[in-house]
Amino acid sequence: ILLRYAEILLTYAEAKIELNQIDQSVFDAINMVRNGRNDVKQPPVLSGTQEELRAIVRRERTLELAFEGLHMFDIRRWKTAENVMTGPVYGMSYLDNGQLVTVTSAGVNRTFDKSKHYLWPVPLTEFNLSPGLGQNPNW
C-alpha cells in the first residue's frame, strides 16, 4: 500500500478547511473515515467552524494514520512541532501496585528549533547539480 484512501479523504478535507471552502464534501470525507469500516463507528461530524473542523481533521489524521510514518510531516505542515516535539521522551505507562508509572528515556530531551527545523537542509549533491540553489534558513 502506497497511499490509503483514508489519507486521501483526510487530506482533501484538510485542504478544503484550510481554504475555508467548507461544504458538504468536507463532512462526507471526514465521516467516510469515521464510519467507513464496520469495526469503526464514530458519531458523524455534521457542522463546525473552520477552527473546530481543523482540530477534528488533525485528530483524525493522528489516530487513523498512526504508525504509518506521516505524523512528523503533519506536525511540521501544521507548524505545531515546536509545541509537541520538545521535552523528554516518554514510553509506555503501566500500573505497578496500583500506581501509574510512565517510562521515560533517561538522558534524552528532544529539542525543536522552529527557526530551522521546519525545513531540512538542502543536500550538497543538490548544490552540485544546481550551483545557484540557495540553502534553507539557518542551515
DSSP file (Angstrom, degrees, kcal/mol; ACC not computed):
  #  RESIDUE AA STRUCTURE BP1 BP2  ACC     N-H-->O    O-->H-N    N-H-->O    O-->H-N    TCO  KAPPA ALPHA  PHI   PSI    X-CA   Y-CA   Z-CA
    1    1 A I              0   0    0      0, 0.0     3,-0.1     0, 0.0     0, 0.0   0.000 360.0 360.0 360.0 124.1    0.0    0.0    0.0
    2    2 A L        +     0   0    0      1,-0.3     2,-0.3     0, 0.0     0, 0.0   0.780 360.0  10.0 -95.8 -35.2    1.5    3.3   -1.0
    3    3 A L  S    S-     0   0    0      4,-0.0    -1,-0.3     3,-0.0     2,-0.2  -0.954  72.1-139.2-150.7 123.4   -1.4    5.6   -0.1
    4    4 A R     >  -     0   0    0     -2,-0.3     4,-1.6    -3,-0.1     3,-0.5  -0.561  19.3-127.3 -84.6 148.9   -4.5    4.7    1.9
    5    5 A Y  H  > S+     0   0    0      1,-0.2     4,-2.6     2,-0.2     5,-0.2   0.838 110.6  61.2 -62.7 -32.5   -7.9    6.0    0.8
    6    6 A A  H  > S+     0   0    0      1,-0.2     4,-2.4     2,-0.2    -1,-0.2   0.883 103.3  50.6 -61.2 -37.8   -8.4    7.3    4.4
    7    7 A E  H  > S+     0   0    0     -3,-0.5     4,-2.5     2,-0.2     5,-0.2   0.901 109.2  50.9 -67.0 -39.7   -5.4    9.6    3.9
    8    8 A I  H  X S+     0   0    0     -4,-1.6     4,-2.4     2,-0.2    -2,-0.2   0.937 111.9  47.3 -60.9 -46.9   -6.8   10.9    0.6
    9    9 A L  H  X S+     0   0    0     -4,-2.6     4,-2.5     1,-0.2    -2,-0.2   0.918 114.6  45.2 -62.2 -44.7  -10.1   11.7    2.3
   10   10 A L  H  X S+     0   0    0     -4,-2.4     4,-2.5     2,-0.2    -1,-0.2   0.857 112.6  51.1 -70.4 -34.5   -8.5   13.4    5.2
   11   11 A T  H  X S+     0   0    0     -4,-2.5     4,-2.4     2,-0.2    -1,-0.2   0.905 111.0  49.3 -66.7 -41.3   -6.0   15.4    3.0
   12   12 A Y  H  X S+     0   0    0     -4,-2.4     4,-2.4    -5,-0.2    -2,-0.2   0.945 112.9  46.5 -60.5 -49.0   -9.0   16.5    0.9
   13   13 A A  H  X S+     0   0    0     -4,-2.5     4,-2.3     1,-0.2    -2,-0.2   0.912 112.4  50.6 -61.8 -42.8  -10.9   17.6    3.9
   14   14 A E  H  X S+     0   0    0     -4,-2.5     4,-2.7     2,-0.2    -1,-0.2   0.915 110.4  49.3 -61.9 -43.3   -7.9   19.4    5.4
   15   15 A A  H  X S+     0   0    0     -4,-2.4     4,-1.8     1,-0.2    -2,-0.2   0.926 112.2  47.3 -63.2 -44.8   -7.2   21.3    2.2
   16   16 A K  H  <>S+     0   0    0     -4,-2.4     5,-2.9     1,-0.2     4,-0.3   0.887 112.9  49.5 -64.1 -38.3  -10.8   22.4    1.9
   17   17 A I  H ><5S+     0   0    0     -4,-2.3     3,-1.4     3,-0.2    -2,-0.2   0.929 109.8  50.2 -66.2 -45.0  -10.9   23.5    5.5
   18   18 A E  H 3<5S+     0   0    0     -4,-2.7    -1,-0.2     1,-0.3    -2,-0.2   0.837 111.4  48.7 -64.3 -31.7   -7.6   25.5    5.1
   19   19 A L  T 3<5S-     0   0    0     -4,-1.8    -1,-0.3    -5,-0.2    -2,-0.2   0.495 112.4-124.6 -81.0  -3.4   -9.1   27.2    2.1
   20   20 A N  T < 5S+     0   0    0     -3,-1.4     2,-0.2    -4,-0.3    -3,-0.2   0.863  70.4 134.4  56.6  39.3  -12.2   27.9    4.1
   21   21 A Q      < +     0   0    0     -5,-2.9     2,-0.5    -6,-0.2    -1,-0.1  -0.478  30.3 171.4-109.0  56.5  -14.3   26.2    1.4
   22   22 A I        +     0   0    0     -2,-0.2     2,-0.2    -5,-0.2    28,-0.0  -0.575  11.1 141.0 -78.1 118.8  -16.3   24.2    3.9
   23   23 A D    >>  -     0   0    0     -2,-0.5     3,-1.2     0, 0.0     4,-1.1  -0.765  68.4 -74.5-141.4-172.8  -19.2   22.4    2.2
   24   24 A Q  H 3> S+     0   0    0      1,-0.3     4,-2.6    -2,-0.2     5,-0.2   0.801 122.9  66.0 -61.7 -29.4  -20.9   19.0    2.5
   25   25 A S  H 3> S+     0   0    0      1,-0.2     4,-2.2     2,-0.2    -1,-0.3   0.829  98.1  54.6 -63.8 -30.2  -18.0   17.3    0.7
   26   26 A V  H <> S+     0   0    0     -3,-1.2     4,-2.3     2,-0.2    -1,-0.2   0.943 111.1  43.6 -66.1 -47.8  -15.8   18.1    3.7
   27   27 A F  H  X S+     0   0    0     -4,-1.1     4,-2.6     1,-0.2    18,-0.3   0.887 113.0  53.0 -65.1 -38.8  -18.2   16.5    6.2
   28   28 A D  H  X S+     0   0    0     -4,-2.6     4,-2.0     2,-0.2    -1,-0.2   0.919 109.6  48.2 -62.4 -43.6  -18.7   13.5    3.8
   29   29 A A  H  X S+     0   0    0     -4,-2.2     4,-1.3     2,-0.2    -2,-0.2   0.934 114.1  45.5 -63.6 -46.5  -14.9   12.9    3.6
   30   30 A I  H  X S+     0   0    0     -4,-2.3     4,-2.2     1,-0.2     3,-0.3   0.928 114.5  48.2 -62.4 -44.7  -14.4   13.1    7.4
   31   31 A N  H  X S+     0   0    0     -4,-2.6     4,-2.1     1,-0.2    -1,-0.2   0.784 103.0  61.3 -71.1 -26.8  -17.4   10.8    8.0
   32   32 A M  H  X S+     0   0    0     -4,-2.0     4,-0.8     2,-0.2    -1,-0.2   0.878 110.3  42.3 -64.5 -35.5  -16.3    8.3    5.5
   33   33 A V  H  < S+     0   0    0     -4,-1.3     3,-0.3    -3,-0.3     4,-0.3   0.914 115.9  48.3 -74.1 -42.8  -13.2    7.8    7.6
   34   34 A R  H  < S+     0   0    0     -4,-2.2     8,-1.1     1,-0.2    -2,-0.2   0.775 131.8  17.8 -69.0 -26.3  -15.1    7.9   10.9
   35   35 A N  H  < S+     0   0    0     -4,-2.1    -1,-0.2     6,-0.2    -2,-0.2   0.207  91.7 107.8-130.0  14.4  -17.7    5.3    9.7
   36   36 A G  S  < S+     0   0    0     -4,-0.8     2,-0.3    -3,-0.3    -3,-0.1   0.684  75.3  51.1 -74.6 -18.9  -16.1    3.7    6.7
   37   37 A R  B >  S-A   40   0A   0      3,-0.6     3,-1.0    -4,-0.3     0, 0.0  -0.863  80.3-125.3-119.4 154.6  -15.4    0.3    8.3
   38   38 A N  T 3  S+     0   0    0     -2,-0.3    -1,-0.1     1,-0.2     3,-0.1   0.795 111.1  52.3 -65.6 -28.2  -17.7   -2.0   10.2
   39   39 A D  T 3  S+     0   0    0      1,-0.2     2,-0.5    -3,-0.0    -1,-0.2   0.526 104.8  60.8 -88.7  -4.7  -15.3   -2.1   13.2
   40   40 A V  B <   +A   37   0A   0     -3,-1.0    -3,-0.6    -5,-0.1     2,-0.5  -0.941  58.0 161.6-125.3 110.0  -15.1    1.7   13.5
   41   41 A K        +     0   0    0     -2,-0.5    -6,-0.2    -5,-0.1    -7,-0.1  -0.912   8.4 163.9-131.0 105.1  -18.3    3.6   14.2
   42   42 A Q        -     0   0    0     -8,-1.1     3,-0.1    -2,-0.5    -2,-0.0  -0.835  48.0 -86.2-116.6 157.1  -17.9    7.1   15.5
   43   43 A P        -     0   0    0      0, 0.0    -1,-0.1     0, 0.0     2,-0.0  -0.337  53.8-107.4 -60.3 140.8  -20.6    9.8   15.6
   44   44 A P        -     0   0    0      0, 0.0     2,-0.6     0, 0.0   -16,-0.1  -0.338  21.6-122.0 -69.9 151.4  -20.8   11.8   12.3
   45   45 A V        +     0   0    0    -18,-0.3   -14,-0.2     1,-0.1     3,-0.1  -0.858  37.1 168.3 -91.3 119.6  -19.4   15.3   12.1
   46   46 A L        -     0   0    0     -2,-0.6     2,-0.3     1,-0.3    -1,-0.1   0.646  58.0  -4.5-109.8 -20.5  -22.4   17.4   11.0
   47   47 A S        +     0   0    0    -20,-0.1    -1,-0.3     2,-0.0     2,-0.2  -0.960  60.9 143.8-160.9 173.8  -21.2   21.0   11.5
   48   48 A G        -     0   0    0     -2,-0.3     2,-0.1    -3,-0.1    -3,-0.0  -0.716  42.7 -94.2 156.2 156.0  -18.3   23.1   12.8
   49   49 A T     >  -     0   0    0     -2,-0.2     4,-2.8     1,-0.1     5,-0.3  -0.297  48.9 -97.8 -79.9 172.7  -16.3   26.2   12.3
   50   50 A Q  H  > S+     0   0    0      1,-0.2     4,-2.3     2,-0.2     5,-0.1   0.921 126.4  47.8 -58.0 -44.4  -13.1   26.3   10.4
   51   51 A E  H  > S+     0   0    0      2,-0.2     4,-1.9     1,-0.2    -1,-0.2   0.908 112.9  47.7 -65.9 -42.4  -11.1   26.1   13.7
   52   52 A E  H  > S+     0   0    0      2,-0.2     4,-2.0     1,-0.2    -2,-0.2   0.916 113.9  46.7 -64.9 -43.5  -13.3   23.2   15.0
   53   53 A L  H  X S+     0   0    0     -4,-2.8     4,-2.7     2,-0.2     5,-0.2   0.859 108.2  56.2 -68.4 -34.9  -13.0   21.2   11.8
   54   54 A R  H  X S+     0   0    0     -4,-2.3     4,-2.3    -5,-0.3    -1,-0.2   0.936 109.4  46.5 -59.6 -46.1   -9.3   21.8   11.6
   55   55 A A  H  X S+     0   0    0     -4,-1.9     4,-2.1     2,-0.2    -2,-0.2   0.887 112.2  51.1 -63.9 -39.4   -9.0   20.3   15.1
   56   56 A I  H  X S+     0   0    0     -4,-2.0     4,-2.6     2,-0.2    -2,-0.2   0.931 111.7  45.9 -64.4 -46.3  -11.2   17.3   14.1
   57   57 A V  H  X S+     0   0    0     -4,-2.7     4,-2.7     1,-0.2     5,-0.2   0.896 111.6  51.9 -66.5 -39.4   -9.2   16.5   11.0
   58   58 A R  H  X S+     0   0    0     -4,-2.3     4,-2.1    -5,-0.2    -1,-0.2   0.907 112.0  46.3 -63.7 -40.4   -5.9   16.8   12.8
   59   59 A R  H  X S+     0   0    0     -4,-2.1     4,-2.5     2,-0.2     5,-0.3   0.919 112.0  51.2 -66.4 -43.1   -7.1   14.4   15.5
   60   60 A E  H  X S+     0   0    0     -4,-2.6     4,-3.2     1,-0.2     5,-0.4   0.919 110.9  48.3 -60.7 -43.9   -8.5   12.0   12.8
   61   61 A R  H  X S+     0   0    0     -4,-2.7     4,-1.9     1,-0.2    -1,-0.2   0.919 111.2  51.0 -62.0 -42.8   -5.2   12.0   11.0
   62   62 A T  H  < S+     0   0    0     -4,-2.1    -2,-0.2    -5,-0.2    -1,-0.2   0.908 121.0  32.7 -62.4 -42.5   -3.3   11.4   14.2
   63   63 A L  H >< S+     0   0    0     -4,-2.5     3,-1.0     2,-0.1    -2,-0.2   0.935 121.8  44.2 -81.0 -48.8   -5.5    8.4   15.1
   64   64 A E  H 3< S+     0   0    0     -4,-3.2    -3,-0.2    -5,-0.3    -2,-0.2   0.854 121.5  38.3 -67.9 -35.5   -6.4    6.9   11.7
   65   65 A L  T ><>S+     0   0    0     -4,-1.9     3,-1.4    -5,-0.4     5,-0.5   0.119  83.0 145.2-105.7  21.5   -2.9    7.2   10.3
   66   66 A A  T < 5S+     0   0    0     -3,-1.0    -3,-0.1     1,-0.3    -4,-0.1  -0.287  70.3  13.5 -59.1 142.4   -0.9    6.2   13.5
   67   67 A F  T 3 5S+     0   0    0      1,-0.1    -1,-0.3     0, 0.0    -2,-0.0   0.678  97.1 106.3  65.5  20.6    2.2    4.2   12.9
   68   68 A E  T < 5S-     0   0    0     -3,-1.4    -2,-0.1     0, 0.0    -1,-0.1   0.297  92.7-111.3-109.9   7.5    2.2    5.0    9.2
   69   69 A G  T   5S+     0   0    0     -4,-0.1     4,-0.2     1,-0.0    -3,-0.1   0.719  90.3 104.1  77.5  21.6    5.1    7.4    9.3
   70   70 A L     >< +     0   0    0     -5,-0.5     4,-2.2     2,-0.1     3,-0.3   0.644  51.6  82.3-107.8 -18.8    3.1   10.6    8.5
   71   71 A H  H  > S+     0   0    0     -6,-0.3     4,-2.8     1,-0.2     5,-0.3   0.864  88.5  54.5 -63.2 -38.6    2.7   12.3   11.8
   72   72 A M  H  > S+     0   0    0      1,-0.2     4,-1.5     2,-0.2    -1,-0.2   0.916 111.6  45.9 -60.2 -42.2    6.1   14.1   11.7
   73   73 A F  H  > S+     0   0    0     -3,-0.3     4,-2.3    -4,-0.2    -1,-0.2   0.875 112.1  52.9 -68.0 -36.4    5.2   15.5    8.3
   74   74 A D  H  X S+     0   0    0     -4,-2.2     4,-2.8     2,-0.2     5,-0.2   0.954 108.8  46.9 -62.9 -50.7    1.8   16.5    9.6
   75   75 A I  H  <>S+     0   0    0     -4,-2.8     5,-2.2     1,-0.2     6,-1.3   0.798 113.1  50.3 -68.9 -25.5    3.1   18.4   12.7
   76   76 A R  H ><5S+     0   0    0     -4,-1.5     3,-0.7    -5,-0.3    -1,-0.2   0.914 112.0  46.8 -72.2 -42.9    5.6   20.2   10.5
   77   77 A R  H 3<5S+     0   0    0     -4,-2.3    -2,-0.2     1,-0.2    -3,-0.2   0.889 114.4  47.5 -64.1 -38.6    3.0   21.2    8.0
   78   78 A W  T 3<5S-     0   0    0     -4,-2.8    -1,-0.2    -5,-0.2    -2,-0.2   0.563 107.8-128.2 -79.1  -7.7    0.7   22.4   10.8
   79   79 A K  T < 5S+     0   0    0     -3,-0.7    -3,-0.2    -4,-0.4    -4,-0.1   0.862  78.6 114.6  60.4  38.1    3.5   24.3   12.4
   80   80 A T    >>< +     0   0    0     -5,-2.2     4,-1.6    -6,-0.2     3,-1.4   0.379  39.2  96.8-112.2   0.0    2.9   22.6   15.8
   81   81 A A  H 3> S+     0   0    0     -6,-1.3     4,-2.6     1,-0.3     5,-0.2   0.854  75.9  62.5 -61.1 -35.4    6.1   20.6   16.0
   82   82 A E  H 34 S+     0   0    0      1,-0.2    -1,-0.3    -7,-0.2    30,-0.2   0.767 110.3  41.4 -62.4 -23.5    7.7   23.3   18.2
   83   83 A N  H <4 S+     0   0    0     -3,-1.4    -1,-0.2     2,-0.1    -2,-0.2   0.784 124.7  32.1 -91.7 -31.3    5.0   22.6   20.8
   84   84 A V  H  < S+     0   0    0     -4,-1.6    -2,-0.2     1,-0.1    -3,-0.2   0.565 112.5  57.8-106.2 -10.3    4.8   18.8   20.6
   85   85 A M  S  < S+     0   0    0     -4,-2.6     2,-0.3    -5,-0.2    -3,-0.1   0.447  87.6  87.3-101.6  -0.3    8.4   17.8   19.8
   86   86 A T        +     0   0    0     -5,-0.2    25,-0.2    -4,-0.1    24,-0.1  -0.702  69.1  34.0-101.4 153.2   10.2   19.3   22.7
   87   87 A G  E    S-B  110   0B   0     23,-2.3    23,-2.4    -2,-0.3    -3,-0.0  -0.514  95.1 -18.6 107.1-173.2   10.9   17.8   26.1
   88   88 A P  E     -B  109   0B   0      0, 0.0     2,-0.6     0, 0.0    21,-0.2  -0.249  63.4-113.6 -69.7 156.7   11.6   14.3   27.5
   89   89 A V  E     -     0   0B   0     19,-1.0    16,-2.5    16,-0.4     2,-0.3  -0.822  33.6-157.6 -92.9 121.7   10.8   11.2   25.5
   90   90 A Y  E     -B  104   0B   0     -2,-0.6    14,-0.3    14,-0.2     2,-0.1  -0.765   9.4-171.7-102.3 145.8    8.1    9.1   27.2
   91   91 A G  E     -     0   0B   0     12,-4.2    -1,-0.1    -2,-0.3    13,-0.0  -0.058  46.1 -33.4-108.0-146.1    7.5    5.4   26.7
   92   92 A M  E     -     0   0B   0     10,-0.1    11,-2.7    -2,-0.1     2,-0.4  -0.289  51.0-136.0 -76.1 160.0    4.6    3.3   27.9
   93   93 A S  E     +B  102   0B   0      9,-0.2     2,-0.3    -3,-0.1     9,-0.2  -0.907  27.9 169.7-112.7 145.7    2.7    3.7   31.1
   94   94 A Y  E     -B  101   0B   0      7,-2.6     7,-3.3    -2,-0.4     2,-0.5  -0.968  35.7-103.2-149.6 162.9    1.7    0.7   33.4
   95   95 A L  E     -B  100   0B   0     -2,-0.3     2,-0.5     5,-0.2     5,-0.2  -0.788  29.1-175.5 -92.1 129.8    0.3    0.0   36.8
   96   96 A D  E >  S-B   99   0B   0      3,-3.0     3,-1.5    -2,-0.5    -2,-0.0  -0.923  77.5 -27.7-126.7 104.6    2.8   -1.0   39.5
   97   97 A N  T 3  S-     0   0    0     -2,-0.5     3,-0.1     1,-0.3    -1,-0.1   0.889 127.5 -47.9  54.4  42.6    1.0   -1.9   42.8
   98   98 A G  T 3  S+     0   0    0      1,-0.2     2,-0.4     0, 0.0    -1,-0.3   0.380 117.3 113.4  84.7  -4.9   -1.9    0.4   41.9
   99   99 A Q  E <   -B   96   0B   0     -3,-1.5    -3,-3.0     2,-0.0     2,-0.5  -0.859  68.2-125.5-103.7 133.9    0.4    3.3   40.9
  100  100 A L  E     -B   95   0B   0     -2,-0.4     2,-0.4    -5,-0.2    -5,-0.2  -0.662  30.1-171.2 -78.3 123.4    0.6    4.6   37.4
  101  101 A V  E     -B   94   0B   0     -7,-3.3    -7,-2.6    -2,-0.5     2,-0.5  -0.964   8.4-160.4-119.0 130.6    4.3    4.6   36.2
  102  102 A T  E     -B   93   0B   0     -2,-0.4     2,-0.3    -9,-0.2    -9,-0.2  -0.952  17.5-133.1-112.4 127.2    5.4    6.1   32.9
  103  103 A V  E     -     0   0B   0    -11,-2.7   -12,-4.2    -2,-0.5     2,-0.3  -0.604  23.9-169.3 -78.5 132.0    8.7    5.0   31.5
  104  104 A T  E     -B   90   0B   0     -2,-0.3     2,-0.9   -14,-0.3   -14,-0.2  -0.896  28.4-113.8-118.5 153.9   11.0    7.9   30.3
  105  105 A S  E >   -     0   0B   0    -16,-2.5     3,-1.7    -2,-0.3   -16,-0.4  -0.772  38.3-127.9 -87.5 109.9   14.1    7.6   28.3
  106  106 A A  E 3  S+     0   0B   0     -2,-0.9     3,-0.1     1,-0.3    -1,-0.0  -0.309  86.0   8.7 -62.5 133.7   16.9    8.8   30.6
  107  107 A G  E 3  S+     0   0B   0      1,-0.2     2,-0.6    -2,-0.0    -1,-0.3   0.451  98.5 115.3  80.0   0.1   19.1   11.5   29.2
  108  108 A V  E <   +     0   0B   0     -3,-1.7   -19,-1.0   -19,-0.1     2,-0.4  -0.913  30.7 164.6-108.1 119.9   17.0   12.1   26.1
  109  109 A N  E     -B   88   0B   0     -2,-0.6   -23,-0.0   -21,-0.2    -3,-0.0  -0.912  28.8-140.1-134.1 105.6   15.4   15.5   25.9
  110  110 A R  E     -B   87   0B   0    -23,-2.4   -23,-2.3    -2,-0.4     2,-0.3  -0.315  16.9-165.8 -68.2 145.5   14.1   16.4   22.4
  111  111 A T        -     0   0    0    -25,-0.2     2,-0.4     2,-0.0   -25,-0.1  -0.947   8.8-167.4-127.4 152.9   14.6   19.9   21.1
  112  112 A F        -     0   0    0     -2,-0.3     2,-0.9   -30,-0.2   -26,-0.1  -0.922   8.4-157.0-142.7 113.6   12.9   21.5   18.1
  113  113 A D    >>  -     0   0    0     -2,-0.4     4,-3.4     1,-0.2     3,-1.9  -0.808   2.5-163.0 -94.0 106.2   14.3   24.8   16.8
  114  114 A K  T 34 S+     0   0    0     -2,-0.9     4,-0.3     1,-0.3    -1,-0.2   0.714  84.4  68.2 -65.6 -18.7   11.4   26.5   14.9
  115  115 A S  T 34 S+     0   0    0      1,-0.1    -1,-0.3     2,-0.1    -2,-0.0   0.693 125.8   1.3 -73.9 -16.1   13.9   28.8   13.2
  116  116 A K  T X4 S+     0   0    0     -3,-1.9     3,-0.9    22,-0.1    -2,-0.2   0.581 112.2  77.0-141.8 -20.2   15.3   25.9   11.2
  117  117 A H  T 3< S+     0   0    0     -4,-3.4    -3,-0.2     1,-0.2    -2,-0.1   0.570  81.4  71.1 -82.1  -6.7   13.7   22.5   11.8
  118  118 A Y  T 3  S+     0   0    0     -4,-0.3     2,-0.4    -5,-0.3    -1,-0.2   0.766 105.8  42.5 -75.1 -22.7   10.6   23.1    9.8
  119  119 A L  S <  S-     0   0    0     -3,-0.9    -1,-0.1    18,-0.2     3,-0.1  -0.950  84.6-131.7-120.6 143.5   12.8   22.8    6.7
  120  120 A W        -     0   0    0     -2,-0.4    16,-0.2     1,-0.1     2,-0.1  -0.534  34.9 -94.6 -86.0 158.3   15.5   20.4    6.1
  121  121 A P        -     0   0    0      0, 0.0    -1,-0.1     0, 0.0    14,-0.1  -0.434  40.9-108.6 -69.1 148.5   18.9   21.4    4.8
  122  122 A V        -     0   0    0     -2,-0.1     5,-0.1    14,-0.1    -3,-0.0  -0.670  42.5-114.1 -75.9 125.4   19.5   21.2    1.0
  123  123 A P    >>  -     0   0    0      0, 0.0     4,-1.4     0, 0.0     3,-0.8  -0.222  14.4-120.8 -63.8 150.4   21.9   18.3    0.4
  124  124 A L  H 3> S+     0   0    0      1,-0.3     4,-2.3     2,-0.2     5,-0.2   0.848 112.0  61.7 -58.7 -36.6   25.3   19.0   -1.0
  125  125 A T  H 3> S+     0   0    0      1,-0.2     4,-1.6     2,-0.2    -1,-0.3   0.857 102.4  51.3 -61.1 -33.7   24.6   16.8   -4.0
  126  126 A E  H <> S+     0   0    0     -3,-0.8     4,-2.0     2,-0.2    -1,-0.2   0.866 107.5  52.5 -71.1 -35.5   21.7   19.2   -5.0
  127  127 A F  H  < S+     0   0    0     -4,-1.4     6,-0.2     1,-0.2    -2,-0.2   0.911 108.4  51.6 -61.7 -41.7   24.1   22.2   -4.7
  128  128 A N  H  < S+     0   0    0     -4,-2.3    -2,-0.2     1,-0.2    -1,-0.2   0.859 111.6  46.2 -64.4 -35.3   26.5   20.4   -7.1
  129  129 A L  H  < S+     0   0    0     -4,-1.6    -1,-0.2     1,-0.3    -2,-0.2   0.823 129.3  23.2 -75.1 -31.8   23.7   19.8   -9.6
  130  130 A S    ><  -     0   0    0     -4,-2.0     3,-2.2    -5,-0.1    -1,-0.3  -0.760  67.0-172.8-138.4  88.0   22.4   23.3   -9.4
  131  131 A P  T 3  S+     0   0    0      0, 0.0    -1,-0.1     0, 0.0    -3,-0.1   0.741  84.1  59.4 -57.5 -26.3   25.1   25.8   -8.2
  132  132 A G  T 3  S+     0   0    0      2,-0.0     2,-0.2    -5,-0.0    -5,-0.1   0.477  78.8 116.6 -81.9  -1.2   22.6   28.7   -8.0
  133  133 A L    <   -     0   0    0     -3,-2.2     2,-0.1    -6,-0.2    -3,-0.0  -0.469  58.2-140.2 -70.6 134.9   20.5   26.9   -5.5
  134  134 A G        -     0   0    0     -2,-0.2     2,-0.3     1,-0.1    -1,-0.1  -0.468  13.7-111.7 -92.2 167.1   20.2   28.5   -2.1
  135  135 A Q        -     0   0    0     -2,-0.1     3,-0.1     1,-0.1    -1,-0.1  -0.681  34.7-102.0 -95.3 150.6   20.2   26.9    1.4
  136  136 A N    >   -     0   0    0     -2,-0.3     3,-1.4   -16,-0.2   -14,-0.1  -0.340  59.5 -73.2 -65.5 154.2   17.2   26.9    3.7
  137  137 A P  T 3  S+     0   0    0      0, 0.0   -18,-0.2     0, 0.0    -1,-0.1  -0.151 113.0   6.5 -55.6 140.2   17.3   29.4    6.5
  138  138 A N  T 3         0   0    0     -3,-0.1    -2,-0.1     1,-0.1   -22,-0.1   0.600 360.0 360.0  66.7  17.0   19.7   28.8    9.4
  139  139 A W    <         0   0    0     -3,-1.4    -1,-0.1   -19,-0.1    -3,-0.1   0.383 360.0 360.0-110.1 360.0   21.4   25.7    7.8
